[in-house]
Amino acid sequence: MLKQSLVTAVAFMLAVSAVAQVSEGDQHWAARAEGHEGGHAKAAQVDAAIAAYQRAVAQNPNDLEARWKLLRAIRFKGTYAATSAGEKKAIFDQGKRAGSEALAVIDRQLAAKGLQSVSKATEKQVADVARALPGAAEVYFWDAVNWGEWALVYGKLAAVRQGAADRIRREATIAMSIDPKLEGGGPARVLGRLHDQTPHVPFITGWASKRDAVRLLNDSIRIDPTNKITRVFLAEAMVDNDSDTAPQAIQMLKEVIAAPNDPQYEVEQATAVEDARALLRKWGA
């Protein structure tokens, strides 16, 4: 009885410490734009956030909040703070490992709720059970995002051969089924971008559709009409699907550039503005 009480007490103390580490990570995350130059962030704050979330995971491995916030921070570092392709590859390799570990935790929790074969279950079946797990939707979403970024640095065709496109599609679909409003329509944004950017490889990615890209990105815009990342993705997808929509797409990009950035997403939106300008130059507008 005494031994069991000690084990319980230690577990409780570790859980409390993990909560404190997540709180510390959140403080550093909120300061991630500190010292940024446009769409490029300095790594100090996000590195501190990553370290805090890693400590939280070590102290409470079943805590999905610490795990999805770790995935989010890794993605930010790789996308906005890394300075070379080699550094990006190393960071997103780390993100893949952290994502696999987080999904293994979810798989065990899903199995405990009666879903024994997660890999064979449909996206809807997984979502129906995972909806009861706080943080599961975020894990699926940020793992999909990290895989998307990994695909960009390793090459789209190489990523397709490794099954990245199908993994992103499945995980973003699960996240969307659980919470379509997550991250301002994030799941539909990821799916729309995936459809637009995935190379069409017969028998592998034949599902990729420019028309579906526009539809999904419009779904995301309806959830968060001011999201600059979604608007840039939508403008590009519109022209990819139908060049006659270029005037509307150009106007959309000009509005992205003219609108003030949301202070909570200063680096992310500054990057979207840079991407909008790059597209306008590409189109000669």
Helices and strands as residue ranges (DSSP letters): H 2-30, H 44-59, H 64-76, I 77-81, H 85-112, H 123-130, H 136-154, H 156-161, H 164-178, H 186-197, H 210-223, H 228-241, G 243-245, H 246-258, G 263-265, H 266-282
